[in-house]
Structures are given as structure tokens and as C-alpha cells.
Amino acid sequence: MKSLRIQLEPHAPEGHDVDVAPFLFVFPGNERGLGPDLHVADEAAFEAAGRHADGAALSLVAELTSETTKDADWIDALWTYGTVVPVYLVLDMQAQEVTVFWGPSPKGYRSKTTVPFGEPVRVPAPFDFELDTSGFGRTGDDAAGDEAADA
């Protein structure tokens, strides 16, 4: 996550903050808040009182899958983010690949691309840069440990 955060920071829209701190965002039609592993959001969204921010303030979310969260990241979060958030990154730690979704619509994301860890992937507007994924995965015995911490 540190590598992802560091790469995103210089490309974040003006007034948006890249953070991994746990924070819940609310979305229309979703009864519970979602707390992405990493988010890029308008700083003004955190000025309101309460522990939930408006999901419309997000410009990007990223989830790093685990065996226990994989279904939620690929199904529930994909649907919810796909109606509002401009860019959604899924770092699939089990498949060792990253999928970038963009173009939210009332029916979900319009576009996606997937590359294996190690290949660069384009993060579309409002970020518009090539993400280096070479340091995202682990191989061999290390893979069973804390893969998500390195991404």
C-alpha cells in the first residue's frame, strides 16, 4: 500500500488527499458505509462532523484482496464504487494482478483493464499516469505472509 500511496500522491487532483487511514464513506442505495484500504478524496469531505464522509468526494479507491475480503472487493464494493467513484483499483493479491476500473455509471463501471503484477498499468483521469506494479507482489514462501503490506 505504501508504494501505491507514494505513486498516487503527485497525481491526485488538487485539494484531494491520499490516505490509508480507516474511514467510512456512504453511498446512495447502500445501507452500510464502505472503508476502502486506500482512498483519494476531497479534503473538504472530512470537515463535516461525524464518522462518515460522502462517497461522492472520492476520486479513487483501492482494495487489496485477501482470502476473507476477496468477494466483497470484487462484488459489493465493485458495484457500489462503480456508480460514483471515478477510478477503482483492485490489487488481487491471490491472482497477483491489478485491475483498474473507470467510467462510473448508474449500471457500474464502463471500462476496465487488468495486468499482472510487474507490468505497468495506466491509471486514467483524473490521475492520468502509469502505475508501476513491479513491487506489488511477493513470490515463493513470502507470498503466504503479509502481501498486502507491500503493495
JOZI-V686119 format. One record per helix or strand. SS is the DSSP state (hx for helix, st for strand). FROM is the first residue (numbers start at 1). TO is the last residue. Records with the same first field share a line. If there is no record, write none. Layout:
SS: FROM-TO, FROM-TO
This chain:
hx: 2-9, 43-46, 55-57, 70-81, 140-144, 147-150
st: 16-19, 24-26, 34-34, 38-42, 52-54, 58-64, 87-92, 97-102, 111-116, 121-123, 129-131
